[in-house]
Amino acid sequence: MAVPKRKTSKARRDKRRSSVWKLDQPGMTKCPKCGEYNLTHRVCSKCGTYGGKEVLEIKSED
């Protein structure tokens, strides 16, 4: 069985792991109706539309 001859240093280990642990930014798009940024393929939380149709009825704070 193959066994490492020397201990891997912290710097070498961390260099190898550096690109793996980074999180990707989720895809954000502008709502065509109100212009608010949203996650893709989800109902707009501001105006309640999805795919050009009103899906949710959003109550105003008035």
C-alpha positions in Angstrom: 0.0 0.0 0.0 1.3 3.5 -0.9 2.1 5.6 2.1 3.1 9.3 2.1 6.8 9.7 2.8 6.4 13.1 4.5 3.6 15.0 6.2 1.8 17.5 3.9 2.4 21.0 5.2 -0.5 23.2 6.1 0.3 25.7 3.3 0.4 23.0 0.6 -2.8 21.4 1.9 -4.6 24.8 2.0 -3.5 25.7 -1.5 -5.0 22.5 -2.8 -8.3 23.1 -1.0 -8.6 26.9 -1.7 -10.7 26.6 -4.9 -12.9 23.8 -3.7 -14.4 25.5 -0.7 -15.4 28.7 -2.4 -19.2 29.2 -2.7 -20.7 30.3 -6.0 -23.0 33.3 -6.2 -26.5 32.2 -7.1 -27.9 33.3 -10.4 -29.8 36.5 -10.0 -32.1 38.1 -12.6 -34.1 41.2 -12.8 -37.9 40.9 -12.7 -39.3 42.1 -16.0 -42.3 43.8 -14.3 -40.9 45.6 -11.3 -37.1 45.4 -11.8 -36.3 43.8 -8.5 -33.5 41.2 -8.4 -34.6 37.6 -7.8 -33.2 34.1 -7.8 -33.8 32.5 -11.2 -36.9 30.2 -11.7 -38.7 31.6 -8.7 -41.7 33.9 -8.1 -40.8 37.5 -7.6 -41.2 38.4 -3.9 -42.0 42.1 -4.7 -44.8 41.8 -7.3 -45.7 38.1 -7.2 -45.2 37.4 -10.9 -43.5 34.4 -12.6 -43.2 33.9 -16.4 -45.2 37.1 -17.1 -48.2 36.0 -15.1 -49.4 37.0 -11.7 -49.0 34.0 -9.4 -49.2 35.4 -5.9 -51.3 38.3 -4.7 -49.0 40.6 -2.7 -50.7 42.8 -0.1 -49.5 46.4 0.2 -48.4 47.9 3.5 -51.0 50.8 3.3 
